[in-house]
Amino acid sequence: MKVYGKVQGVGFRFYTQKTAQELNIAGHVRNRPDGSVYIEAAGESENLEMFINWCEDGPTWAHVSKLEKQEIPVFDAKDFRIK
């Protein structure tokens, strides 16, 4: 996913990791030079859907203007990290 809006400098990556861990989602999150946040996530369908829904809003201080989703091949990750 790519998340656009006021998503850097507002704890987005920290709370994304926290939410992913609560939902047993594996993958990573990182800031991009263009001001967006990039997320790769894998998990059970129901948990993944809840995670995506959370990412559409983000933490209280963020303002998500757009979220783009794209399916990618399954990757091997055991946990969720901030990169």
ZAFI-889746 format. One record per atom (N, C-alpha, C): residue number from 1; residue in one letter; chain; atom name; x, y, z. Coordinates in steps of 0.05 Angstrom, whole numbers. Layout:
BEGIN
NODE     i   aa   ch   at        u        v        w
NODE   NUM    a    A   CA        X        Y        Z
...
This chain:
BEGIN
NODE     i   aa   ch   at        u        v        w
NODE     1    m    A    N       17      -24        0
NODE     1    m    A   CA        0        0        0
NODE     1    m    A    C       18       25        0
NODE     2    k    A    N        8       46      -12
NODE     2    k    A   CA       20       72      -10
NODE     2    k    A    C       -1       90        3
NODE     3    v    A    N        7      104       23
NODE     3    v    A   CA      -11      121       38
NODE     3    v    A    C       -1      150       35
NODE     4    y    A    N      -19      167       26
NODE     4    y    A   CA      -13      195       21
NODE     4    y    A    C      -28      214       40
NODE     5    g    A    N      -17      237       43
NODE     5    g    A   CA      -29      258       60
NODE     5    g    A    C       -9      266       81
NODE     6    k    A    N      -19      275      105
NODE     6    k    A   CA       -2      282      127
NODE     6    k    A    C        4      256      142
NODE     7    v    A    N       24      242      133
NODE     7    v    A   CA       30      215      144
NODE     7    v    A    C       59      212      153
NODE     8    q    A    N       75      233      151
NODE     8    q    A   CA      102      232      161
NODE     8    q    A    C      104      253      183
NODE     9    g    A    N      119      246      205
NODE     9    g    A   CA      122      264      227
NODE     9    g    A    C       99      264      246
NODE    10    v    A    N       81      244      244
NODE    10    v    A   CA       57      242      261
NODE    10    v    A    C       55      215      275
NODE    11    g    A    N       76      199      275
NODE    11    g    A   CA       75      173      288
NODE    11    g    A    C       62      151      271
NODE    12    f    A    N       59      156      245
NODE    12    f    A   CA       45      137      228
NODE    12    f    A    C       59      110      228
NODE    13    r    A    N       85      109      225
NODE    13    r    A   CA       99       84      224
NODE    13    r    A    C       97       69      250
NODE    14    f    A    N      101       83      272
NODE    14    f    A   CA      100       71      299
NODE    14    f    A    C       73       58      304
NODE    15    y    A    N       51       73      298
NODE    15    y    A   CA       24       62      303
NODE    15    y    A    C       16       41      282
NODE    16    t    A    N       28       42      259
NODE    16    t    A   CA       23       21      239
NODE    16    t    A    C       35       -5      249
NODE    17    q    A    N       59       -3      259
NODE    17    q    A   CA       72      -27      270
NODE    17    q    A    C       56      -38      294
NODE    18    k    A    N       48      -21      312
NODE    18    k    A   CA       32      -29      335
NODE    18    k    A    C        6      -43      327
NODE    19    t    A    N       -8      -31      307
NODE    19    t    A   CA      -33      -43      298
NODE    19    t    A    C      -28      -69      284
NODE    20    a    A    N       -7      -71      268
NODE    20    a    A   CA        0      -96      254
NODE    20    a    A    C        6     -118      274
NODE    21    q    A    N       21     -112      295
NODE    21    q    A   CA       27     -132      315
NODE    21    q    A    C        2     -141      329
NODE    22    e    A    N      -17     -123      335
NODE    22    e    A   CA      -42     -131      348
NODE    22    e    A    C      -59     -149      331
NODE    23    l    A    N      -56     -146      304
NODE    23    l    A   CA      -72     -162      285
NODE    23    l    A    C      -57     -185      273
NODE    24    n    A    N      -33     -191      283
NODE    24    n    A   CA      -16     -212      273
NODE    24    n    A    C      -10     -209      243
NODE    25    i    A    N       -3     -185      235
NODE    25    i    A   CA        4     -179      208
NODE    25    i    A    C       34     -178      206
NODE    26    a    A    N       45     -190      185
NODE    26    a    A   CA       74     -189      181
NODE    26    a    A    C       80     -170      158
NODE    27    g    A    N      104     -159      157
NODE    27    g    A   CA      112     -141      135
NODE    27    g    A    C      129     -119      145
NODE    28    h    A    N      126      -96      132
NODE    28    h    A   CA      142      -72      140
NODE    28    h    A    C      128      -46      131
NODE    29    v    A    N      137      -24      143
NODE    29    v    A   CA      128        2      136
NODE    29    v    A    C      153       21      134
NODE    30    r    A    N      152       39      115
NODE    30    r    A   CA      174       58      112
NODE    30    r    A    C      165       84      100
NODE    31    n    A    N      178      106      107
NODE    31    n    A   CA      173      132       95
NODE    31    n    A    C      185      132       67
NODE    32    r    A    N      172      146       49
NODE    32    r    A   CA      183      150       22
NODE    32    r    A    C      191      179       18
NODE    33    p    A    N      211      184        0
NODE    33    p    A   CA      220      211       -4
NODE    33    p    A    C      198      231      -13
NODE    34    d    A    N      177      221      -25
NODE    34    d    A   CA      156      238      -35
NODE    34    d    A    C      136      247      -13
NODE    35    g    A    N      141      238       12
NODE    35    g    A   CA      123      245       34
NODE    35    g    A    C      102      225       40
NODE    36    s    A    N      101      203       24
NODE    36    s    A   CA       81      182       29
NODE    36    s    A    C       94      161       47
NODE    37    v    A    N       77      141       55
NODE    37    v    A   CA       86      119       70
NODE    37    v    A    C       80       93       54
NODE    38    y    A    N      100       75       53
NODE    38    y    A   CA       97       50       38
NODE    38    y    A    C       94       27       58
NODE    39    i    A    N       75        9       54
NODE    39    i    A   CA       70      -13       72
NODE    39    i    A    C       67      -39       56
NODE    40    e    A    N       81      -59       65
NODE    40    e    A   CA       77      -86       55
NODE    40    e    A    C       66     -102       78
NODE    41    a    A    N       44     -116       74
NODE    41    a    A   CA       31     -131       96
NODE    41    a    A    C       20     -157       86
NODE    42    a    A    N       22     -177      104
NODE    42    a    A   CA       11     -204       99
NODE    42    a    A    C       -1     -215      124
NODE    43    g    A    N      -23     -229      121
NODE    43    g    A   CA      -36     -241      144
NODE    43    g    A    C      -62     -254      136
NODE    44    e    A    N      -77     -263      156
NODE    44    e    A   CA     -103     -275      151
NODE    44    e    A    C     -122     -254      139
NODE    45    s    A    N     -139     -262      121
NODE    45    s    A   CA     -156     -243      106
NODE    45    s    A    C     -172     -224      124
NODE    46    e    A    N     -185     -234      145
NODE    46    e    A   CA     -200     -217      162
NODE    46    e    A    C     -183     -196      176
NODE    47    n    A    N     -160     -205      186
NODE    47    n    A   CA     -142     -187      200
NODE    47    n    A    C     -130     -167      180
NODE    48    l    A    N     -124     -176      157
NODE    48    l    A   CA     -113     -158      136
NODE    48    l    A    C     -133     -136      129
NODE    49    e    A    N     -158     -144      126
NODE    49    e    A   CA     -179     -124      120
NODE    49    e    A    C     -181     -103      142
NODE    50    m    A    N     -180     -112      168
NODE    50    m    A   CA     -181      -93      190
NODE    50    m    A    C     -157      -75      190
NODE    51    f    A    N     -133      -86      183
NODE    51    f    A   CA     -109      -70      181
NODE    51    f    A    C     -111      -49      159
NODE    52    i    A    N     -121      -57      136
NODE    52    i    A   CA     -124      -38      114
NODE    52    i    A    C     -144      -16      121
NODE    53    n    A    N     -166      -23      134
NODE    53    n    A   CA     -185       -3      143
NODE    53    n    A    C     -172       16      163
NODE    54    w    A    N     -155        6      181
NODE    54    w    A   CA     -141       24      199
NODE    54    w    A    C     -123       43      183
NODE    55    c    A    N     -108       33      164
NODE    55    c    A   CA      -89       49      148
NODE    55    c    A    C     -104       71      133
NODE    56    e    A    N     -129       68      126
NODE    56    e    A   CA     -144       88      112
NODE    56    e    A    C     -148      113      129
NODE    57    d    A    N     -146      110      156
NODE    57    d    A   CA     -148      133      174
NODE    57    d    A    C     -122      139      187
NODE    58    g    A    N     -107      119      196
NODE    58    g    A   CA      -82      123      210
NODE    58    g    A    C      -87      133      239
NODE    59    p    A    N      -65      141      252
NODE    59    p    A   CA      -67      151      279
NODE    59    p    A    C      -81      179      280
NODE    60    t    A    N      -88      187      303
NODE    60    t    A   CA     -103      212      307
NODE    60    t    A    C      -91      236      293
NODE    61    w    A    N      -64      239      294
NODE    61    w    A   CA      -51      263      284
NODE    61    w    A    C      -47      262      254
NODE    62    a    A    N      -52      240      241
NODE    62    a    A   CA      -48      237      212
NODE    62    a    A    C      -74      246      198
NODE    63    h    A    N      -70      252      172
NODE    63    h    A   CA      -92      257      154
NODE    63    h    A    C      -87      243      128
NODE    64    v    A    N     -100      221      124
NODE    64    v    A   CA      -97      205      100
NODE    64    v    A    C     -115      216       78
NODE    65    s    A    N     -102      224       56
NODE    65    s    A   CA     -118      235       34
NODE    65    s    A    C     -123      214       12
NODE    66    k    A    N     -105      193       11
NODE    66    k    A   CA     -108      172       -9
NODE    66    k    A    C      -93      148        0
NODE    67    l    A    N     -104      124       -6
NODE    67    l    A   CA      -91       99       -1
NODE    67    l    A    C      -93       82      -26
NODE    68    e    A    N      -70       74      -37
NODE    68    e    A   CA      -69       58      -61
NODE    68    e    A    C      -61       30      -52
NODE    69    k    A    N      -76        9      -61
NODE    69    k    A   CA      -70      -18      -54
NODE    69    k    A    C      -62      -33      -80
NODE    70    q    A    N      -43      -51      -77
NODE    70    q    A   CA      -35      -68      -99
NODE    70    q    A    C      -26      -95      -87
NODE    71    e    A    N      -36     -116      -99
NODE    71    e    A   CA      -28     -143      -90
NODE    71    e    A    C        0     -149     -102
NODE    72    i    A    N       16     -161      -85
NODE    72    i    A   CA       43     -169      -93
NODE    72    i    A    C       46     -199      -86
NODE    73    p    A    N       66     -212      -97
NODE    73    p    A   CA       71     -240      -90
NODE    73    p    A    C       75     -243      -60
NODE    74    v    A    N       67     -266      -49
NODE    74    v    A   CA       70     -271      -21
NODE    74    v    A    C      100     -270      -14
NODE    75    f    A    N      106     -258        9
NODE    75    f    A   CA      134     -256       18
NODE    75    f    A    C      137     -269       45
NODE    76    d    A    N      161     -276       52
NODE    76    d    A   CA      166     -290       77
NODE    76    d    A    C      175     -270       98
NODE    77    a    A    N      157     -264      116
NODE    77    a    A   CA      163     -246      139
NODE    77    a    A    C      151     -258      164
NODE    78    k    A    N      165     -256      186
NODE    78    k    A   CA      156     -267      211
NODE    78    k    A    C      143     -246      229
NODE    79    d    A    N      150     -221      225
NODE    79    d    A   CA      140     -200      242
NODE    79    d    A    C      135     -175      226
NODE    80    f    A    N      129     -153      239
NODE    80    f    A   CA      125     -128      225
NODE    80    f    A    C      145     -107      235
NODE    81    r    A    N      160      -95      216
NODE    81    r    A   CA      182      -78      223
NODE    81    r    A    C      179      -50      210
NODE    82    i    A    N      192      -31      224
NODE    82    i    A   CA      195       -4      213
NODE    82    i    A    C      222       -3      199
NODE    83    k    A    N      222        5      174
NODE    83    k    A   CA      247        7      159
NODE    83    k    A    C      255       36      155
